[in-house]
Amino acid sequence: MEEIHFEDGEFIVRQGARGDTFFIISSGKVNVTQEDSANQEPTHIRELTRGDWFGEKALQG
């Protein structure tokens, strides 16, 4: 396990990128967005906070 820090507004994973990392949020918050193909604008999906996780498909290999 490795701790990684991100700056405010920095992207962790971009839509369409190959996800090969599992993340557990230890502090702060992560905004999950999805690009709307019609107007290329990001749509807010949800907010993740301490204890939340994402990238579980990376564990499947």
VEXMARKE-108771 format. One record per residue: residue number from 1; x, y, z of N, C-alpha, C, CB in turn. Coordinates in nm, 3 decimals, always signed. Glycine has a CB too. Layout:
+-----+---------+---------+---------+---------+---------+---------+---------+---------+---------+---------+---------+---------+
: num :      nu :      nv :      nw :     cau :     cav :     caw :      cu :      cv :      cw :     cbu :     cbv :     cbw :
+-----+---------+---------+---------+---------+---------+---------+---------+---------+---------+---------+---------+---------+
: NUM :       X :       Y :       Z :       X :       Y :       Z :       X :       Y :       Z :       X :       Y :       Z :
...
+-----+---------+---------+---------+---------+---------+---------+---------+---------+---------+---------+---------+---------+
//
This chain:
+-----+---------+---------+---------+---------+---------+---------+---------+---------+---------+---------+---------+---------+
: num :      nu :      nv :      nw :     cau :     cav :     caw :      cu :      cv :      cw :     cbu :     cbv :     cbw :
+-----+---------+---------+---------+---------+---------+---------+---------+---------+---------+---------+---------+---------+
:   1 :  +0.084 :  -0.116 :  +0.000 :  +0.000 :  +0.000 :  +0.000 :  +0.090 :  +0.124 :  +0.000 :  -0.097 :  -0.001 :  +0.122 :
:   2 :  +0.049 :  +0.224 :  -0.074 :  +0.127 :  +0.347 :  -0.088 :  +0.035 :  +0.467 :  -0.073 :  +0.201 :  +0.351 :  -0.226 :
:   3 :  +0.078 :  +0.569 :  -0.002 :  -0.001 :  +0.690 :  +0.015 :  +0.036 :  +0.789 :  -0.095 :  +0.022 :  +0.752 :  +0.155 :
:   4 :  -0.067 :  +0.843 :  -0.161 :  -0.049 :  +0.940 :  -0.268 :  -0.132 :  +1.063 :  -0.234 :  -0.090 :  +0.880 :  -0.408 :
:   5 :  -0.077 :  +1.181 :  -0.257 :  -0.148 :  +1.306 :  -0.231 :  -0.180 :  +1.374 :  -0.364 :  -0.063 :  +1.401 :  -0.140 :
:   6 :  -0.297 :  +1.435 :  -0.371 :  -0.339 :  +1.508 :  -0.490 :  -0.374 :  +1.651 :  -0.450 :  -0.461 :  +1.438 :  -0.558 :
:   7 :  -0.350 :  +1.744 :  -0.540 :  -0.383 :  +1.885 :  -0.519 :  -0.531 :  +1.907 :  -0.547 :  -0.296 :  +1.976 :  -0.608 :
:   8 :  -0.588 :  +2.013 :  -0.490 :  -0.726 :  +2.049 :  -0.519 :  -0.744 :  +2.067 :  -0.669 :  -0.767 :  +2.178 :  -0.443 :
:   9 :  -0.849 :  +2.008 :  -0.723 :  -0.879 :  +2.021 :  -0.865 :  -0.803 :  +1.926 :  -0.956 :  -0.853 :  +2.159 :  -0.907 :
:  10 :  -0.709 :  +1.852 :  -0.902 :  -0.629 :  +1.759 :  -0.982 :  -0.710 :  +1.633 :  -1.013 :  -0.497 :  +1.722 :  -0.909 :
:  11 :  -0.700 :  +1.584 :  -1.135 :  -0.770 :  +1.462 :  -1.174 :  -0.694 :  +1.340 :  -1.121 :  -0.785 :  +1.453 :  -1.329 :
:  12 :  -0.767 :  +1.244 :  -1.068 :  -0.708 :  +1.120 :  -1.020 :  -0.714 :  +1.017 :  -1.132 :  -0.781 :  +1.068 :  -0.893 :
:  13 :  -0.832 :  +1.001 :  -1.190 :  -0.853 :  +0.910 :  -1.303 :  -0.941 :  +0.982 :  -1.403 :  -0.918 :  +0.772 :  -1.258 :
:  14 :  -0.906 :  +0.974 :  -1.530 :  -0.987 :  +1.037 :  -1.635 :  -1.078 :  +0.934 :  -1.698 :  -0.898 :  +1.103 :  -1.744 :
:  15 :  -1.195 :  +0.978 :  -1.739 :  -1.291 :  +0.890 :  -1.805 :  -1.228 :  +0.828 :  -1.928 :  -1.419 :  +0.968 :  -1.843 :
:  16 :  -1.242 :  +0.696 :  -1.942 :  -1.187 :  +0.625 :  -2.056 :  -1.047 :  +0.572 :  -2.034 :  -1.187 :  +0.714 :  -2.174 :
:  17 :  -0.979 :  +0.615 :  -1.928 :  -0.844 :  +0.567 :  -1.900 :  -0.850 :  +0.427 :  -1.840 :  -0.769 :  +0.665 :  -1.805 :
:  18 :  -0.744 :  +0.351 :  -1.862 :  -0.737 :  +0.217 :  -1.804 :  -0.715 :  +0.230 :  -1.654 :  -0.622 :  +0.132 :  -1.870 :
:  19 :  -0.807 :  +0.177 :  -1.576 :  -0.795 :  +0.185 :  -1.431 :  -0.716 :  +0.067 :  -1.377 :  -0.933 :  +0.190 :  -1.365 :
:  20 :  -0.599 :  +0.093 :  -1.320 :  -0.518 :  -0.017 :  -1.268 :  -0.478 :  +0.005 :  -1.123 :  -0.394 :  -0.035 :  -1.353 :
:  21 :  -0.551 :  +0.096 :  -1.054 :  -0.520 :  +0.127 :  -0.915 :  -0.648 :  +0.130 :  -0.832 :  -0.445 :  +0.263 :  -0.905 :
:  22 :  -0.641 :  +0.074 :  -0.711 :  -0.751 :  +0.079 :  -0.616 :  -0.720 :  +0.190 :  -0.515 :  -0.771 :  -0.060 :  -0.544 :
:  23 :  -0.815 :  +0.279 :  -0.490 :  -0.795 :  +0.393 :  -0.403 :  -0.886 :  +0.385 :  -0.281 :  -0.822 :  +0.523 :  -0.480 :
:  24 :  -0.831 :  +0.419 :  -0.164 :  -0.908 :  +0.436 :  -0.041 :  -0.880 :  +0.579 :  +0.006 :  -0.869 :  +0.328 :  +0.069 :
:  25 :  -0.984 :  +0.656 :  +0.028 :  -0.967 :  +0.796 :  +0.066 :  -0.943 :  +0.805 :  +0.216 :  -1.090 :  +0.881 :  +0.025 :
:  26 :  -0.826 :  +0.858 :  +0.254 :  -0.793 :  +0.870 :  +0.396 :  -0.826 :  +1.008 :  +0.452 :  -0.645 :  +0.840 :  +0.417 :
:  27 :  -0.831 :  +1.109 :  +0.365 :  -0.872 :  +1.243 :  +0.409 :  -0.912 :  +1.324 :  +0.286 :  -0.756 :  +1.315 :  +0.488 :
:  28 :  -0.989 :  +1.427 :  +0.310 :  -1.034 :  +1.513 :  +0.201 :  -1.159 :  +1.459 :  +0.134 :  -0.924 :  +1.528 :  +0.098 :
:  29 :  -1.180 :  +1.505 :  +0.012 :  -1.297 :  +1.461 :  -0.063 :  -1.262 :  +1.450 :  -0.211 :  -1.416 :  +1.558 :  -0.043 :
:  30 :  -1.336 :  +1.366 :  -0.280 :  -1.317 :  +1.344 :  -0.423 :  -1.451 :  +1.365 :  -0.492 :  -1.260 :  +1.200 :  -0.452 :
:  31 :  -1.453 :  +1.451 :  -0.591 :  -1.573 :  +1.472 :  -0.670 :  -1.570 :  +1.379 :  -0.790 :  -1.586 :  +1.620 :  -0.714 :
:  32 :  -1.674 :  +1.299 :  -0.805 :  -1.685 :  +1.207 :  -0.918 :  -1.771 :  +1.273 :  -1.024 :  -1.745 :  +1.069 :  -0.875 :
:  33 :  -1.715 :  +1.285 :  -1.145 :  -1.789 :  +1.346 :  -1.255 :  -1.786 :  +1.253 :  -1.376 :  -1.730 :  +1.484 :  -1.292 :
:  34 :  -1.877 :  +1.277 :  -1.467 :  -1.882 :  +1.203 :  -1.593 :  -1.906 :  +1.303 :  -1.704 :  -1.994 :  +1.092 :  -1.591 :
:  35 :  -1.826 :  +1.294 :  -1.809 :  -1.839 :  +1.387 :  -1.920 :  -1.966 :  +1.357 :  -1.998 :  -1.717 :  +1.380 :  -2.012 :
:  36 :  -2.043 :  +1.460 :  -2.023 :  -2.165 :  +1.449 :  -2.102 :  -2.125 :  +1.456 :  -2.249 :  -2.268 :  +1.564 :  -2.066 :
:  37 :  -2.149 :  +1.349 :  -2.323 :  -2.105 :  +1.342 :  -2.462 :  -2.172 :  +1.447 :  -2.551 :  -2.133 :  +1.204 :  -2.519 :
:  38 :  -2.290 :  +1.493 :  -2.514 :  -2.362 :  +1.591 :  -2.595 :  -2.293 :  +1.728 :  -2.594 :  -2.505 :  +1.604 :  -2.547 :
:  39 :  -2.250 :  +1.773 :  -2.476 :  -2.192 :  +1.907 :  -2.469 :  -2.050 :  +1.910 :  -2.412 :  -2.280 :  +1.996 :  -2.385 :
:  40 :  -1.990 :  +1.792 :  -2.391 :  -1.851 :  +1.780 :  -2.344 :  -1.828 :  +1.841 :  -2.205 :  -1.758 :  +1.846 :  -2.443 :
:  41 :  -1.935 :  +1.864 :  -2.130 :  -1.924 :  +1.922 :  -1.996 :  -1.932 :  +1.812 :  -1.890 :  -2.036 :  +2.027 :  -1.973 :
:  42 :  -1.852 :  +1.825 :  -1.782 :  -1.859 :  +1.726 :  -1.676 :  -1.987 :  +1.741 :  -1.593 :  -1.738 :  +1.738 :  -1.585 :
:  43 :  -2.050 :  +1.627 :  -1.562 :  -2.170 :  +1.623 :  -1.478 :  -2.132 :  +1.563 :  -1.345 :  -2.284 :  +1.541 :  -1.546 :
:  44 :  -2.169 :  +1.629 :  -1.235 :  -2.137 :  +1.581 :  -1.101 :  -2.220 :  +1.456 :  -1.072 :  -2.164 :  +1.691 :  -0.994 :
:  45 :  -2.152 :  +1.347 :  -1.034 :  -2.219 :  +1.220 :  -1.002 :  -2.236 :  +1.205 :  -0.851 :  -2.140 :  +1.101 :  -1.059 :
:  46 :  -2.127 :  +1.221 :  -0.776 :  -2.132 :  +1.211 :  -0.630 :  -2.001 :  +1.260 :  -0.570 :  -2.159 :  +1.066 :  -0.585 :
:  47 :  -1.999 :  +1.272 :  -0.439 :  -1.879 :  +1.313 :  -0.367 :  -1.837 :  +1.199 :  -0.274 :  -1.903 :  +1.445 :  -0.286 :
:  48 :  -1.708 :  +1.163 :  -0.279 :  -1.654 :  +1.059 :  -0.192 :  -1.571 :  +1.126 :  -0.082 :  -1.568 :  +0.957 :  -0.272 :
:  49 :  -1.575 :  +1.070 :  +0.039 :  -1.500 :  +1.126 :  +0.150 :  -1.426 :  +1.015 :  +0.224 :  -1.594 :  +1.202 :  +0.247 :
:  50 :  -1.364 :  +1.050 :  +0.336 :  -1.282 :  +0.957 :  +0.414 :  -1.353 :  +0.823 :  +0.434 :  -1.248 :  +1.018 :  +0.549 :
:  51 :  -1.280 :  +0.715 :  +0.402 :  -1.334 :  +0.580 :  +0.416 :  -1.397 :  +0.527 :  +0.289 :  -1.434 :  +0.577 :  +0.525 :
:  52 :  -1.431 :  +0.613 :  +0.195 :  -1.487 :  +0.568 :  +0.067 :  -1.373 :  +0.515 :  -0.019 :  -1.563 :  +0.684 :  -0.007 :
:  53 :  -1.408 :  +0.438 :  -0.120 :  -1.307 :  +0.377 :  -0.208 :  -1.361 :  +0.368 :  -0.350 :  -1.267 :  +0.237 :  -0.156 :
:  54 :  -1.268 :  +0.353 :  -0.444 :  -1.304 :  +0.334 :  -0.585 :  -1.189 :  +0.266 :  -0.657 :  -1.339 :  +0.470 :  -0.654 :
:  55 :  -1.217 :  +0.214 :  -0.775 :  -1.116 :  +0.143 :  -0.853 :  -1.111 :  -0.005 :  -0.824 :  -0.982 :  +0.203 :  -0.828 :
:  56 :  -1.220 :  -0.060 :  -0.771 :  -1.220 :  -0.202 :  -0.733 :  -1.199 :  -0.296 :  -0.850 :  -1.349 :  -0.236 :  -0.664 :
:  57 :  -1.231 :  -0.253 :  -0.972 :  -1.210 :  -0.339 :  -1.088 :  -1.061 :  -0.366 :  -1.112 :  -1.272 :  -0.275 :  -1.213 :
:  58 :  -0.975 :  -0.278 :  -1.062 :  -0.830 :  -0.297 :  -1.076 :  -0.784 :  -0.420 :  -0.999 :  -0.754 :  -0.172 :  -1.026 :
:  59 :  -0.858 :  -0.459 :  -0.896 :  -0.822 :  -0.575 :  -0.817 :  -0.851 :  -0.706 :  -0.889 :  -0.895 :  -0.571 :  -0.684 :
:  60 :  -0.934 :  -0.701 :  -0.992 :  -0.971 :  -0.820 :  -1.066 :  -0.863 :  -0.864 :  -1.166 :  -1.101 :  -0.795 :  -1.140 :
:  61 :  -0.765 :  -0.776 :  -1.188 :  -0.654 :  -0.809 :  -1.277 :  -0.671 :  -0.775 :  -1.414 :  -0.626 :  -0.944 :  -1.272 :
+-----+---------+---------+---------+---------+---------+---------+---------+---------+---------+---------+---------+---------+
//
